[in-house]
Amino acid sequence: MKTLLSSLSTTFQQRLSNPLIGSFILSWTAINIKIIVNISSLTGLERVKYIDTLYFDFESDLFLPIVMSLFYIFIIPLIQRWVDRAKYRLVDKDRKSDKNVQLSGELKSLSKINEQQSKSTLDYWSKVQDKNLERESEIAKLNLTNWISERDELNSKVTELSKELKNKENESVSNSLKLNKEIDMLNERMAFDFSKIEHVKSFNNNYNVELSHLESDFYKYKDLYDYIESIRDSLSVEDRQSFGNLSYNSIGDIGFSIKSYNELNKSEMSQYHNIATNNYSLIIKMLNLLSSENIDYLKSKRPNDDFFSILKEINSTLNAQENT
């Protein structure tokens, strides 16, 4: 509702701003002023009855308001224009002419005064200008002196920085040479260490190969020892005496050494090598103590065993190596 009333009010104001409508309402009000006065003087019911008695009159309600509106819009501006022109020709023209003459005289007098003042103050302004020039010259000289001083100071700093930079470059070159020398020494040391490592690896490989061969021989002679010991245990006391110089202590030493070898951790390479070498030496010693007569005697106890033929061949080989 408020929006509708606001829209109607805006539209009504726009219509009233139209010159024709505004002048028509004003003209109608002027012609029918009696009706408006009567309506405003009456109370509620009487006002309604009075309005019911009114009727439309073409002359007073339409024709005369339109004529007065057109007269107000077109005729009055023309009359006002004619009046303005007449007033300008009769009054305003002469008045403006007199005023212009007066202003022209005032301007001429002011120009003369200004010219006199300028002439009187020319020396003063000349002196002021000279003082300003002197002051500016002193300031320029002072600025030039300060600039020269700053320039010399900057040149001195540049020289110092150049010397410092040169020293830094020399120091950097010296450090670079030292570093390169240390790197070369380090490379030589690394090459030497690498050769030592390769030598150790080669020695370790040779050691492992030698140990492998020694272990192979050891197990071969160990089997031989085990077999001889089993034969010895199966013989009688008289038969055991036929072994001659092969004592129980020698066989016991070999058995203890073999047991130690089997229980030893192979990561302990030095002990492993020592025991393997010791076992090998003991078994060779045992085989050297066996004479051909001992082997023939053992073979007579077990004629179907081909082992003693092999044993006798090994014994002959060891004796031949010993003689050579």
VENLINCOR-V992677 format. One record per pair of residues at least 6 apart in sequence whose ideal C-beta (glycine too) atoms are under 6 Angstrom apart, sorted by the first residue. I is the first residue (numbers start at 1). J is the second residue. D is the distance in whole Angstrom. If there is no record, write none. Layout:
i=I j=J d=D
i=I j=J d=D
//
This chain:
i=15 j=21 d=5
i=16 j=22 d=6
i=19 j=73 d=6
i=23 j=69 d=4
i=23 j=72 d=5
i=23 j=73 d=6
i=24 j=65 d=5
i=24 j=69 d=4
i=27 j=65 d=4
i=27 j=68 d=4
i=27 j=69 d=5
i=28 j=65 d=4
i=31 j=60 d=5
i=31 j=64 d=5
i=39 j=47 d=6
i=42 j=50 d=6
i=211 j=273 d=6
i=214 j=276 d=5
i=215 j=276 d=6
i=217 j=280 d=6
i=218 j=276 d=5
i=218 j=279 d=5
i=218 j=280 d=5
i=221 j=283 d=4
i=222 j=258 d=6
i=225 j=254 d=6
i=225 j=283 d=6
i=242 j=297 d=5
i=243 j=294 d=6
i=245 j=289 d=5
i=246 j=289 d=4
i=250 j=286 d=6
i=253 j=282 d=6
i=254 j=282 d=4
i=257 j=278 d=6
i=257 j=279 d=5
i=257 j=282 d=6
i=258 j=279 d=6
i=260 j=275 d=6
i=261 j=275 d=5
i=261 j=279 d=6
i=264 j=272 d=6
i=266 j=272 d=5
i=287 j=318 d=6
i=290 j=315 d=6
i=295 j=308 d=6
i=295 j=311 d=6
i=295 j=312 d=5
i=298 j=308 d=6
i=299 j=308 d=4
//
